[in-house]
Amino acid sequence: MRLVSDFGGLEAGTVDREEHPLGAREKRIDAMKTLMQRHDPRMTSDASRRAQEDLPAALYEGLAYYDRWLLAFRANLVERGHLEPAEIERRVAEIAARGAD
């Protein structure tokens, strides 16, 4: 059985090999991941990859690269006891409410 990230040998289109500048959102996601790894060395790239591979295939394939990172980061924060899902949802709601003003 293939992991959701295993595309080896499958038909694919051309690969865009050009460098893409990171936007502010991507930079923030990367910074959160880097800072959290300093706090908890278990928050590795391997842990992120494993959490990404746990995503349902349809979700994984429909997400942008850094969106997969973000969902994996959230999963690892919860798994390692740094945050509770309810706390994350509460904060997301607070931020969304501020943005609606």
Stockholm file with secondary structure:
# STOCKHOLM 1.0

chainA/1-101         MRLVSDFGGLEAGTVDREEHPLGAREKRIDAMKTLMQRHDPRMTSDASRRAQEDLPAALYEGLAYYDRWLLAFRANLVERGHLEPAEIERRVAEIAARGAD
#=GR chainA/1-101 SS CCCTTCCTTSCCCCCCCSCCCCCHHHHHHHHHHHHHHHHCTTCCHHHHHHHHHTSCHHHHHHSCHHHHHHHHHHHHHHHTTSCCHHHHHHHHHHHHHHHHC
#=GC SS_cons         CCCTTCCTTSCCCCCCCSCCCCCHHHHHHHHHHHHHHHHCTTCCHHHHHHHHHTSCHHHHHHSCHHHHHHHHHHHHHHHTTSCCHHHHHHHHHHHHHHHHC
//
